[in-house]
Amino acid sequence: MRSHFRLSHGAAACAVSGATAMLTSIASAQIAADYATNPTYAGGWSAGQNGGSGFGAWSFNGTQAPDNSFTTSGQQGVSSSSPLGTAWTLFNLSSTAGLANAGRAITEPGGMQVGQTFETVIDNPSTTHFFRGWTISFNSGNENIYPGGSGNNPPGDTGLPQVQAYHFEYFNYGQWTVSDFSGNTGTTLFNTDTAIAGMKLDFTLTSATTYSLTMTPLGGSASPYTLVGSLANGGPIDWVQFQLYNNASSGLNDTANNFEISSMTISVPEPSSLALIGLGSAGLVFLRRRK
């Protein structure tokens, strides 16, 4: 996108230099945080646990057993075999009827707020199968989304339609794909880029309907991928969900087929840092007016 602001080369260089210096010193305040290394999960990972703050208890509802029935557990646990170290782990017991679900609420009233960043560190399966995959979605509702959306939820379930910022598109043989208001957009990253040493994902709500996304492979094999876009649906983002589909696993320590999560946080720049950014912006406006 072209800027409508035009500065002389010297003024722009000074402004950018000053802004860069301020940005490198920005601190952030945590709104929510939880880690797989939390002592709460020392005995395993179970539905109803909550080892952190700012998030609700974990829900495994919508997990699908090999006989196609929906369960509330059985394909989740804590493993230390991941390249990430200790990690919450999703695994499938079947290659034809497997869905491991894990989701939880964002408990701040109104859900994620504009300016806040959700960050998670994950390691995805290294194997790729047609019609297999995994997703991370940001939803509006109070429960996990089942296959096909809320219309397929069991009777009595109150899950609402998804508000997805992005998800892995498993039909694309390993390519991460963004799914939002504009449809599906293939990224430059594949499962092989983000399985070597994991990936850090940062999702920032930039307005009530827009977001920015950065996906950073931790293995150094590929450059970070960034995107700005609009959310798929309206409603607050107050639920985050991880899913693994039909990736047959030999068990909790099968790193080639399991989906692992080591941490999740929500943070926002400190007010003092925002003030510094404001001063930098004021300087840019002043330079523009002098021109």
C-alpha positions as protocol buffer text, in pm:
chain_id: "A"
residue {
  index: 1
  type: MET
  ca { x: 0 y: 0 z: 0 }
}
residue {
  index: 2
  type: ARG
  ca { x: 144 y: 342 z: -98 }
}
residue {
  index: 3
  type: SER
  ca { x: 167 y: 612 z: 165 }
}
residue {
  index: 4
  type: HIS
  ca { x: 5 y: 951 z: 106 }
}
residue {
  index: 5
  type: PHE
  ca { x: 274 y: 1117 z: 322 }
}
residue {
  index: 6
  type: ARG
  ca { x: 583 y: 1252 z: 146 }
}
residue {
  index: 7
  type: LEU
  ca { x: 894 y: 1358 z: 339 }
}
residue {
  index: 8
  type: SER
  ca { x: 1237 y: 1468 z: 229 }
}
residue {
  index: 9
  type: HIS
  ca { x: 1494 y: 1187 z: 244 }
}
residue {
  index: 10
  type: GLY
  ca { x: 1680 y: 1350 z: 534 }
}
residue {
  index: 11
  type: ALA
  ca { x: 1369 y: 1417 z: 744 }
}
residue {
  index: 12
  type: ALA
  ca { x: 1231 y: 1072 z: 678 }
}
residue {
  index: 13
  type: ALA
  ca { x: 1558 y: 908 z: 777 }
}
residue {
  index: 14
  type: CYS
  ca { x: 1568 y: 1098 z: 1108 }
}
residue {
  index: 15
  type: ALA
  ca { x: 1203 y: 1019 z: 1180 }
}
residue {
  index: 16
  type: VAL
  ca { x: 1245 y: 651 z: 1102 }
}
residue {
  index: 17
  type: SER
  ca { x: 1563 y: 634 z: 1307 }
}
residue {
  index: 18
  type: GLY
  ca { x: 1391 y: 791 z: 1607 }
}
residue {
  index: 19
  type: ALA
  ca { x: 1083 y: 570 z: 1572 }
}
residue {
  index: 20
  type: THR
  ca { x: 1302 y: 260 z: 1544 }
}
residue {
  index: 21
  type: ALA
  ca { x: 1489 y: 353 z: 1859 }
}
residue {
  index: 22
  type: MET
  ca { x: 1162 y: 392 z: 2046 }
}
residue {
  index: 23
  type: LEU
  ca { x: 1016 y: 71 z: 1913 }
}
residue {
  index: 24
  type: THR
  ca { x: 1315 y: -133 z: 2027 }
}
residue {
  index: 25
  type: SER
  ca { x: 1252 y: -23 z: 2385 }
}
residue {
  index: 26
  type: ILE
  ca { x: 880 y: -93 z: 2389 }
}
residue {
  index: 27
  type: ALA
  ca { x: 767 y: -304 z: 2682 }
}
residue {
  index: 28
  type: SER
  ca { x: 445 y: -498 z: 2692 }
}
residue {
  index: 29
  type: ALA
  ca { x: 205 y: -584 z: 2971 }
}
residue {
  index: 30
  type: GLN
  ca { x: 65 y: -937 z: 2985 }
}
residue {
  index: 31
  type: ILE
  ca { x: -312 y: -967 z: 2991 }
}
residue {
  index: 32
  type: ALA
  ca { x: -315 y: -1349 z: 2989 }
}
residue {
  index: 33
  type: ALA
  ca { x: -55 y: -1624 z: 2999 }
}
residue {
  index: 34
  type: ASP
  ca { x: -19 y: -2000 z: 3034 }
}
residue {
  index: 35
  type: TYR
  ca { x: 264 y: -2244 z: 2968 }
}
residue {
  index: 36
  type: ALA
  ca { x: 283 y: -2621 z: 2931 }
}
residue {
  index: 37
  type: THR
  ca { x: 560 y: -2619 z: 3193 }
}
residue {
  index: 38
  type: ASN
  ca { x: 316 y: -2486 z: 3454 }
}
residue {
  index: 39
  type: PRO
  ca { x: 310 y: -2726 z: 3755 }
}
residue {
  index: 40
  type: THR
  ca { x: -66 y: -2762 z: 3703 }
}
residue {
  index: 41
  type: TYR
  ca { x: 10 y: -2991 z: 3409 }
}
residue {
  index: 42
  type: ALA
  ca { x: 285 y: -3194 z: 3576 }
}
residue {
  index: 43
  type: GLY
  ca { x: 52 y: -3494 z: 3599 }
}
residue {
  index: 44
  type: GLY
  ca { x: -85 y: -3455 z: 3247 }
}
residue {
  index: 45
  type: TRP
  ca { x: -324 y: -3234 z: 3055 }
}
residue {
  index: 46
  type: SER
  ca { x: -693 y: -3273 z: 3137 }
}
residue {
  index: 47
  type: ALA
  ca { x: -1013 y: -3094 z: 3043 }
}
residue {
  index: 48
  type: GLY
  ca { x: -1111 y: -2841 z: 3307 }
}
residue {
  index: 49
  type: GLN
  ca { x: -754 y: -2751 z: 3402 }
}
residue {
  index: 50
  type: ASN
  ca { x: -637 y: -2390 z: 3405 }
}
residue {
  index: 51
  type: GLY
  ca { x: -277 y: -2332 z: 3498 }
}
residue {
  index: 52
  type: GLY
  ca { x: -254 y: -1974 z: 3381 }
}
residue {
  index: 53
  type: SER
  ca { x: -433 y: -1641 z: 3412 }
}
residue {
  index: 54
  type: GLY
  ca { x: -657 y: -1452 z: 3175 }
}
residue {
  index: 55
  type: PHE
  ca { x: -777 y: -1771 z: 3007 }
}
residue {
  index: 56
  type: GLY
  ca { x: -1062 y: -2003 z: 3094 }
}
residue {
  index: 57
  type: ALA
  ca { x: -1029 y: -2373 z: 3166 }
}
residue {
  index: 58
  type: TRP
  ca { x: -933 y: -2602 z: 2879 }
}
residue {
  index: 59
  type: SER
  ca { x: -1218 y: -2774 z: 2693 }
}
residue {
  index: 60
  type: PHE
  ca { x: -1166 y: -3090 z: 2487 }
}
residue {
  index: 61
  type: ASN
  ca { x: -1530 y: -3103 z: 2375 }
}
residue {
  index: 62
  type: GLY
  ca { x: -1572 y: -3205 z: 2013 }
}
residue {
  index: 63
  type: THR
  ca { x: -1289 y: -3457 z: 2022 }
}
residue {
  index: 64
  type: GLN
  ca { x: -1383 y: -3738 z: 1784 }
}
residue {
  index: 65
  type: ALA
  ca { x: -1311 y: -4102 z: 1872 }
}
residue {
  index: 66
  type: PRO
  ca { x: -1221 y: -4369 z: 1611 }
}
residue {
  index: 67
  type: ASP
  ca { x: -1584 y: -4492 z: 1614 }
}
residue {
  index: 68
  type: ASN
  ca { x: -1693 y: -4141 z: 1502 }
}
residue {
  index: 69
  type: SER
  ca { x: -1856 y: -4060 z: 1837 }
}
residue {
  index: 70
  type: PHE
  ca { x: -1777 y: -3728 z: 2003 }
}
residue {
  index: 71
  type: THR
  ca { x: -1595 y: -3742 z: 2334 }
}
residue {
  index: 72
  type: THR
  ca { x: -1448 y: -3494 z: 2578 }
}
residue {
  index: 73
  type: SER
  ca { x: -1095 y: -3638 z: 2605 }
}
residue {
  index: 74
  type: GLY
  ca { x: -864 y: -3920 z: 2502 }
}
residue {
  index: 75
  type: GLN
  ca { x: -638 y: -3752 z: 2246 }
}
residue {
  index: 76
  type: GLN
  ca { x: -463 y: -3487 z: 2455 }
}
residue {
  index: 77
  type: GLY
  ca { x: -164 y: -3499 z: 2690 }
}
residue {
  index: 78
  type: VAL
  ca { x: 169 y: -3345 z: 2790 }
}
residue {
  index: 79
  type: SER
  ca { x: 484 y: -3461 z: 2615 }
}
residue {
  index: 80
  type: SER
  ca { x: 852 y: -3375 z: 2657 }
}
residue {
  index: 81
  type: SER
  ca { x: 950 y: -3525 z: 2320 }
}
residue {
  index: 82
  type: SER
  ca { x: 871 y: -3211 z: 2118 }
}
residue {
  index: 83
  type: PRO
  ca { x: 1144 y: -2988 z: 1973 }
}
residue {
  index: 84
  type: LEU
  ca { x: 979 y: -2726 z: 2195 }
}
residue {
  index: 85
  type: GLY
  ca { x: 1049 y: -2929 z: 2509 }
}
residue {
  index: 86
  type: THR
  ca { x: 746 y: -2976 z: 2735 }
}
residue {
  index: 87
  type: ALA
  ca { x: 431 y: -2918 z: 2531 }
}
residue {
  index: 88
  type: TRP
  ca { x: 56 y: -2966 z: 2536 }
}
residue {
  index: 89
  type: THR
  ca { x: 6 y: -3234 z: 2272 }
}
residue {
  index: 90
  type: LEU
  ca { x: -283 y: -3326 z: 2043 }
}
residue {
  index: 91
  type: PHE
  ca { x: -277 y: -3669 z: 1879 }
}
residue {
  index: 92
  type: ASN
  ca { x: -519 y: -3882 z: 1677 }
}
residue {
  index: 93
  type: LEU
  ca { x: -606 y: -4245 z: 1742 }
}
residue {
  index: 94
  type: SER
  ca { x: -731 y: -4306 z: 1388 }
}
residue {
  index: 95
  type: SER
  ca { x: -646 y: -4193 z: 1035 }
}
residue {
  index: 96
  type: THR
  ca { x: -1008 y: -4210 z: 920 }
}
residue {
  index: 97
  type: ALA
  ca { x: -1206 y: -4067 z: 1211 }
}
residue {
  index: 98
  type: GLY
  ca { x: -986 y: -3862 z: 1433 }
}
residue {
  index: 99
  type: LEU
  ca { x: -1026 y: -3510 z: 1565 }
}
residue {
  index: 100
  type: ALA
  ca { x: -843 y: -3380 z: 1871 }
}
residue {
  index: 101
  type: ASN
  ca { x: -985 y: -3053 z: 2005 }
}
residue {
  index: 102
  type: ALA
  ca { x: -847 y: -2816 z: 2267 }
}
residue {
  index: 103
  type: GLY
  ca { x: -989 y: -2471 z: 2326 }
}
residue {
  index: 104
  type: ARG
  ca { x: -1035 y: -2214 z: 2598 }
}
residue {
  index: 105
  type: ALA
  ca { x: -1194 y: -1878 z: 2661 }
}
residue {
  index: 106
  type: ILE
  ca { x: -1026 y: -1540 z: 2667 }
}
residue {
  index: 107
  type: THR
  ca { x: -1178 y: -1415 z: 2990 }
}
residue {
  index: 108
  type: GLU
  ca { x: -1125 y: -1040 z: 2957 }
}
residue {
  index: 109
  type: PRO
  ca { x: -1472 y: -882 z: 2933 }
}
residue {
  index: 110
  type: GLY
  ca { x: -1548 y: -837 z: 2565 }
}
residue {
  index: 111
  type: GLY
  ca { x: -1270 y: -1074 z: 2462 }
}
residue {
  index: 112
  type: MET
  ca { x: -952 y: -957 z: 2292 }
}
residue {
  index: 113
  type: GLN
  ca { x: -925 y: -580 z: 2276 }
}
residue {
  index: 114
  type: VAL
  ca { x: -790 y: -365 z: 1993 }
}
residue {
  index: 115
  type: GLY
  ca { x: -413 y: -335 z: 2023 }
}
residue {
  index: 116
  type: GLN
  ca { x: -369 y: -666 z: 2203 }
}
residue {
  index: 117
  type: THR
  ca { x: -151 y: -946 z: 2063 }
}
residue {
  index: 118
  type: PHE
  ca { x: -216 y: -1316 z: 2106 }
}
residue {
  index: 119
  type: GLU
  ca { x: 106 y: -1516 z: 2083 }
}
residue {
  index: 120
  type: THR
  ca { x: 152 y: -1891 z: 2079 }
}
residue {
  index: 121
  type: VAL
  ca { x: 445 y: -2123 z: 2009 }
}
residue {
  index: 122
  type: ILE
  ca { x: 355 y: -2446 z: 1831 }
}
residue {
  index: 123
  type: ASP
  ca { x: 519 y: -2739 z: 1655 }
}
residue {
  index: 124
  type: ASN
  ca { x: 310 y: -2906 z: 1387 }
}
residue {
  index: 125
  type: PRO
  ca { x: 337 y: -3261 z: 1248 }
}
residue {
  index: 126
  type: SER
  ca { x: 613 y: -3313 z: 993 }
}
residue {
  index: 127
  type: THR
  ca { x: 408 y: -3569 z: 801 }
}
residue {
  index: 128
  type: THR
  ca { x: 154 y: -3455 z: 543 }
}
residue {
  index: 129
  type: HIS
  ca { x: -151 y: -3649 z: 431 }
}
residue {
  index: 130
  type: PHE
  ca { x: -433 y: -3555 z: 199 }
}
residue {
  index: 131
  type: PHE
  ca { x: -740 y: -3442 z: 391 }
}
residue {
  index: 132
  type: ARG
  ca { x: -537 y: -3424 z: 711 }
}
residue {
  index: 133
  type: GLY
  ca { x: -421 y: -3117 z: 896 }
}
residue {
  index: 134
  type: TRP
  ca { x: -444 y: -2886 z: 1191 }
}
residue {
  index: 135
  type: THR
  ca { x: -590 y: -2546 z: 1267 }
}
residue {
  index: 136
  type: ILE
  ca { x: -564 y: -2259 z: 1508 }
}
residue {
  index: 137
  type: SER
  ca { x: -875 y: -2043 z: 1503 }
}
residue {
  index: 138
  type: PHE
  ca { x: -1001 y: -1739 z: 1687 }
}
residue {
  index: 139
  type: ASN
  ca { x: -1372 y: -1773 z: 1751 }
}
residue {
  index: 140
  type: SER
  ca { x: -1669 y: -1586 z: 1889 }
}
residue {
  index: 141
  type: GLY
  ca { x: -1848 y: -1816 z: 2128 }
}
residue {
  index: 142
  type: ASN
  ca { x: -1809 y: -2016 z: 2445 }
}
residue {
  index: 143
  type: GLU
  ca { x: -1717 y: -2362 z: 2319 }
}
residue {
  index: 144
  type: ASN
  ca { x: -1510 y: -2551 z: 2062 }
}
residue {
  index: 145
  type: ILE
  ca { x: -1630 y: -2561 z: 1705 }
}
residue {
  index: 146
  type: TYR
  ca { x: -1709 y: -2911 z: 1581 }
}
residue {
  index: 147
  type: PRO
  ca { x: -1646 y: -3033 z: 1224 }
}
residue {
  index: 148
  type: GLY
  ca { x: -1860 y: -2836 z: 981 }
}
residue {
  index: 149
  type: GLY
  ca { x: -1928 y: -2552 z: 1226 }
}
residue {
  index: 150
  type: SER
  ca { x: -2188 y: -2503 z: 1494 }
}
residue {
  index: 151
  type: GLY
  ca { x: -2461 y: -2667 z: 1283 }
}
residue {
  index: 152
  type: ASN
  ca { x: -2299 y: -3006 z: 1345 }
}
residue {
  index: 153
  type: ASN
  ca { x: -2256 y: -2964 z: 1718 }
}
residue {
  index: 154
  type: PRO
  ca { x: -2428 y: -3221 z: 1941 }
}
residue {
  index: 155
  type: PRO
  ca { x: -2768 y: -3128 z: 2087 }
}
residue {
  index: 156
  type: GLY
  ca { x: -2736 y: -2878 z: 2368 }
}
residue {
  index: 157
  type: ASP
  ca { x: -2396 y: -2748 z: 2259 }
}
residue {
  index: 158
  type: THR
  ca { x: -2384 y: -2369 z: 2243 }
}
residue {
  index: 159
  type: GLY
  ca { x: -2087 y: -2324 z: 2008 }
}
residue {
  index: 160
  type: LEU
  ca { x: -2123 y: -2024 z: 1778 }
}
residue {
  index: 161
  type: PRO
  ca { x: -2000 y: -1966 z: 1419 }
}
residue {
  index: 162
  type: GLN
  ca { x: -1627 y: -1920 z: 1391 }
}
residue {
  index: 163
  type: VAL
  ca { x: -1438 y: -1596 z: 1366 }
}
residue {
  index: 164
  type: GLN
  ca { x: -1123 y: -1730 z: 1202 }
}
residue {
  index: 165
  type: ALA
  ca { x: -813 y: -1522 z: 1158 }
}
residue {
  index: 166
  type: TYR
  ca { x: -630 y: -1803 z: 984 }
}
residue {
  index: 167
  type: HIS
  ca { x: -601 y: -2177 z: 972 }
}
residue {
  index: 168
  type: PHE
  ca { x: -393 y: -2450 z: 812 }
}
residue {
  index: 169
  type: GLU
  ca { x: -554 y: -2562 z: 487 }
}
residue {
  index: 170
  type: TYR
  ca { x: -494 y: -2937 z: 479 }
}
residue {
  index: 171
  type: PHE
  ca { x: -603 y: -2978 z: 117 }
}
residue {
  index: 172
  type: ASN
  ca { x: -290 y: -2790 z: 11 }
}
residue {
  index: 173
  type: TYR
  ca { x: -47 y: -3066 z: 106 }
}
residue {
  index: 174
  type: GLY
  ca { x: 132 y: -2891 z: 388 }
}
residue {
  index: 175
  type: GLN
  ca { x: 89 y: -2522 z: 304 }
}
residue {
  index: 176
  type: TRP
  ca { x: -24 y: -2287 z: 578 }
}
residue {
  index: 177
  type: THR
  ca { x: -326 y: -2091 z: 458 }
}
residue {
  index: 178
  type: VAL
  ca { x: -502 y: -1786 z: 596 }
}
residue {
  index: 179
  type: SER
  ca { x: -880 y: -1803 z: 608 }
}
residue {
  index: 180
  type: ASP
  ca { x: -1052 y: -1470 z: 673 }
}
residue {
  index: 181
  type: PHE
  ca { x: -1307 y: -1229 z: 525 }
}
residue {
  index: 182
  type: SER
  ca { x: -1129 y: -1236 z: 189 }
}
residue {
  index: 183
  type: GLY
  ca { x: -1131 y: -1615 z: 164 }
}
residue {
  index: 184
  type: ASN
  ca { x: -827 y: -1843 z: 161 }
}
residue {
  index: 185
  type: THR
  ca { x: -475 y: -1709 z: 104 }
}
residue {
  index: 186
  type: GLY
  ca { x: -179 y: -1944 z: 76 }
}
residue {
  index: 187
  type: THR
  ca { x: 124 y: -1832 z: 276 }
}
residue {
  index: 188
  type: THR
  ca { x: 491 y: -1883 z: 193 }
}
residue {
  index: 189
  type: LEU
  ca { x: 524 y: -2135 z: 478 }
}
residue {
  index: 190
  type: PHE
  ca { x: 482 y: -2512 z: 470 }
}
residue {
  index: 191
  type: ASN
  ca { x: 466 y: -2773 z: 743 }
}
residue {
  index: 192
  type: THR
  ca { x: 832 y: -2854 z: 682 }
}
residue {
  index: 193
  type: ASP
  ca { x: 928 y: -2493 z: 761 }
}
residue {
  index: 194
  type: THR
  ca { x: 743 y: -2488 z: 1091 }
}
residue {
  index: 195
  type: ALA
  ca { x: 805 y: -2841 z: 1217 }
}
residue {
  index: 196
  type: ILE
  ca { x: 1185 y: -2828 z: 1242 }
}
residue {
  index: 197
  type: ALA
  ca { x: 1195 y: -2627 z: 1563 }
}
residue {
  index: 198
  type: GLY
  ca { x: 842 y: -2494 z: 1584 }
}
residue {
  index: 199
  type: MET
  ca { x: 684 y: -2161 z: 1502 }
}
residue {
  index: 200
  type: LYS
  ca { x: 588 y: -1846 z: 1691 }
}
residue {
  index: 201
  type: LEU
  ca { x: 258 y: -1696 z: 1586 }
}
residue {
  index: 202
  type: ASP
  ca { x: 158 y: -1339 z: 1671 }
}
residue {
  index: 203
  type: PHE
  ca { x: -199 y: -1228 z: 1601 }
}
residue {
  index: 204
  type: THR
  ca { x: -278 y: -861 z: 1674 }
}
residue {
  index: 205
  type: LEU
  ca { x: -628 y: -715 z: 1670 }
}
residue {
  index: 206
  type: THR
  ca { x: -586 y: -380 z: 1494 }
}
residue {
  index: 207
  type: SER
  ca { x: -955 y: -281 z: 1498 }
}
residue {
  index: 208
  type: ALA
  ca { x: -1286 y: -446 z: 1578 }
}
residue {
  index: 209
  type: THR
  ca { x: -1278 y: -612 z: 1235 }
}
residue {
  index: 210
  type: THR
  ca { x: -912 y: -618 z: 1126 }
}
residue {
  index: 211
  type: TYR
  ca { x: -593 y: -793 z: 1233 }
}
residue {
  index: 212
  type: SER
  ca { x: -225 y: -834 z: 1156 }
}
residue {
  index: 213
  type: LEU
  ca { x: -52 y: -1172 z: 1161 }
}
residue {
  index: 214
  type: THR
  ca { x: 314 y: -1276 z: 1181 }
}
residue {
  index: 215
  type: MET
  ca { x: 424 y: -1639 z: 1160 }
}
residue {
  index: 216
  type: THR
  ca { x: 791 y: -1689 z: 1250 }
}
residue {
  index: 217
  type: PRO
  ca { x: 956 y: -2031 z: 1194 }
}
residue {
  index: 218
  type: LEU
  ca { x: 1199 y: -2099 z: 1477 }
}
residue {
  index: 219
  type: GLY
  ca { x: 1429 y: -2329 z: 1281 }
}
residue {
  index: 220
  type: GLY
  ca { x: 1577 y: -2059 z: 1061 }
}
residue {
  index: 221
  type: SER
  ca { x: 1481 y: -2240 z: 741 }
}
residue {
  index: 222
  type: ALA
  ca { x: 1235 y: -1979 z: 617 }
}
residue {
  index: 223
  type: SER
  ca { x: 1159 y: -1610 z: 659 }
}
residue {
  index: 224
  type: PRO
  ca { x: 866 y: -1491 z: 873 }
}
residue {
  index: 225
  type: TYR
  ca { x: 535 y: -1447 z: 697 }
}
residue {
  index: 226
  type: THR
  ca { x: 323 y: -1138 z: 763 }
}
residue {
  index: 227
  type: LEU
  ca { x: -30 y: -1043 z: 662 }
}
residue {
  index: 228
  type: VAL
  ca { x: -295 y: -783 z: 740 }
}
residue {
  index: 229
  type: GLY
  ca { x: -659 y: -860 z: 682 }
}
residue {
  index: 230
  type: SER
  ca { x: -1019 y: -853 z: 799 }
}
residue {
  index: 231
  type: LEU
  ca { x: -1190 y: -1105 z: 1025 }
}
residue {
  index: 232
  type: ALA
  ca { x: -1426 y: -1356 z: 868 }
}
residue {
  index: 233
  type: ASN
  ca { x: -1728 y: -1274 z: 1086 }
}
residue {
  index: 234
  type: GLY
  ca { x: -1845 y: -1024 z: 1343 }
}
residue {
  index: 235
  type: GLY
  ca { x: -1848 y: -1070 z: 1719 }
}
residue {
  index: 236
  type: PRO
  ca { x: -1581 y: -1054 z: 1986 }
}
residue {
  index: 237
  type: ILE
  ca { x: -1279 y: -1285 z: 1977 }
}
residue {
  index: 238
  type: ASP
  ca { x: -1325 y: -1460 z: 2309 }
}
residue {
  index: 239
  type: TRP
  ca { x: -1226 y: -1820 z: 2231 }
}
residue {
  index: 240
  type: VAL
  ca { x: -909 y: -1974 z: 2087 }
}
residue {
  index: 241
  type: GLN
  ca { x: -908 y: -2330 z: 1954 }
}
residue {
  index: 242
  type: PHE
  ca { x: -644 y: -2580 z: 1839 }
}
residue {
  index: 243
  type: GLN
  ca { x: -742 y: -2884 z: 1630 }
}
residue {
  index: 244
  type: LEU
  ca { x: -568 y: -3185 z: 1476 }
}
residue {
  index: 245
  type: TYR
  ca { x: -749 y: -3384 z: 1205 }
}
residue {
  index: 246
  type: ASN
  ca { x: -701 y: -3749 z: 1109 }
}
residue {
  index: 247
  type: ASN
  ca { x: -323 y: -3766 z: 1149 }
}
residue {
  index: 248
  type: ALA
  ca { x: -288 y: -4122 z: 1279 }
}
residue {
  index: 249
  type: SER
  ca { x: -46 y: -4131 z: 1571 }
}
residue {
  index: 250
  type: SER
  ca { x: 128 y: -4408 z: 1760 }
}
residue {
  index: 251
  type: GLY
  ca { x: 80 y: -4216 z: 2083 }
}
residue {
  index: 252
  type: LEU
  ca { x: 176 y: -3917 z: 2291 }
}
residue {
  index: 253
  type: ASN
  ca { x: 543 y: -3910 z: 2186 }
}
residue {
  index: 254
  type: ASP
  ca { x: 493 y: -3950 z: 1810 }
}
residue {
  index: 255
  type: THR
  ca { x: 636 y: -3610 z: 1709 }
}
residue {
  index: 256
  type: ALA
  ca { x: 600 y: -3681 z: 1335 }
}
residue {
  index: 257
  type: ASN
  ca { x: 220 y: -3694 z: 1366 }
}
residue {
  index: 258
  type: ASN
  ca { x: 132 y: -3486 z: 1672 }
}
residue {
  index: 259
  type: PHE
  ca { x: 50 y: -3115 z: 1713 }
}
residue {
  index: 260
  type: GLU
  ca { x: 221 y: -2949 z: 2010 }
}
residue {
  index: 261
  type: ILE
  ca { x: 179 y: -2617 z: 2191 }
}
residue {
  index: 262
  type: SER
  ca { x: 425 y: -2485 z: 2448 }
}
residue {
  index: 263
  type: SER
  ca { x: 279 y: -2147 z: 2542 }
}
residue {
  index: 264
  type: MET
  ca { x: 7 y: -1891 z: 2485 }
}
residue {
  index: 265
  type: THR
  ca { x: -6 y: -1527 z: 2597 }
}
residue {
  index: 266
  type: ILE
  ca { x: -198 y: -1206 z: 2533 }
}
residue {
  index: 267
  type: SER
  ca { x: -13 y: -877 z: 2577 }
}
residue {
  index: 268
  type: VAL
  ca { x: -47 y: -508 z: 2500 }
}
residue {
  index: 269
  type: PRO
  ca { x: 216 y: -230 z: 2482 }
}
residue {
  index: 270
  type: GLU
  ca { x: 266 y: -42 z: 2809 }
}
residue {
  index: 271
  type: PRO
  ca { x: 98 y: 303 z: 2819 }
}
residue {
  index: 272
  type: SER
  ca { x: 439 y: 468 z: 2848 }
}
residue {
  index: 273
  type: SER
  ca { x: 548 y: 295 z: 2529 }
}
residue {
  index: 274
  type: LEU
  ca { x: 232 y: 403 z: 2350 }
}
residue {
  index: 275
  type: ALA
  ca { x: 308 y: 759 z: 2457 }
}
residue {
  index: 276
  type: LEU
  ca { x: 655 y: 734 z: 2303 }
}
residue {
  index: 277
  type: ILE
  ca { x: 503 y: 611 z: 1980 }
}
residue {
  index: 278
  type: GLY
  ca { x: 265 y: 905 z: 1992 }
}
residue {
  index: 279
  type: LEU
  ca { x: 557 y: 1147 z: 2028 }
}
residue {
  index: 280
  type: GLY
  ca { x: 722 y: 986 z: 1728 }
}
residue {
  index: 281
  type: SER
  ca { x: 402 y: 1022 z: 1527 }
}
residue {
  index: 282
  type: ALA
  ca { x: 372 y: 1387 z: 1633 }
}
residue {
  index: 283
  type: GLY
  ca { x: 725 y: 1444 z: 1507 }
}
residue {
  index: 284
  type: LEU
  ca { x: 633 y: 1300 z: 1170 }
}
residue {
  index: 285
  type: VAL
  ca { x: 330 y: 1529 z: 1147 }
}
residue {
  index: 286
  type: PHE
  ca { x: 546 y: 1830 z: 1245 }
}
residue {
  index: 287
  type: LEU
  ca { x: 800 y: 1749 z: 974 }
}
residue {
  index: 288
  type: ARG
  ca { x: 522 y: 1714 z: 719 }
}
residue {
  index: 289
  type: ARG
  ca { x: 369 y: 2052 z: 813 }
}
residue {
  index: 290
  type: ARG
  ca { x: 705 y: 2227 z: 783 }
}
residue {
  index: 291
  type: LYS
  ca { x: 752 y: 2100 z: 429 }
}
